[in-house]
């Protein structure tokens, strides 16, 4: 859960995006889009609380030896931004 605030001078909307960086040994791309949400129209200075949820499949990669998705373990980085090049918030999560 995070807050999106319109810091501009005119009303506007935002589409915050949730990206995930897998542990290094997973061999996955550096950022994977795992969710997004659209805000309503935000007046200047107003905020909206946004919730984006990760499910176990979001933390999984295909395991060719068992022919199914398996949850990766280790240190994940969770990133939120308006695009993959404009990350505004980061958090680290350990999956055991």
Secondary structure, DSSP 8 states (H G I E B T S, - for coil): -EEEE--SSS-B----EEEEE--GGG---S-EEEEE-----B-TT-EEEE-----GGGGEEEETTTTEEEE--EEEEEEEEEETTEEEEEEEEEE-
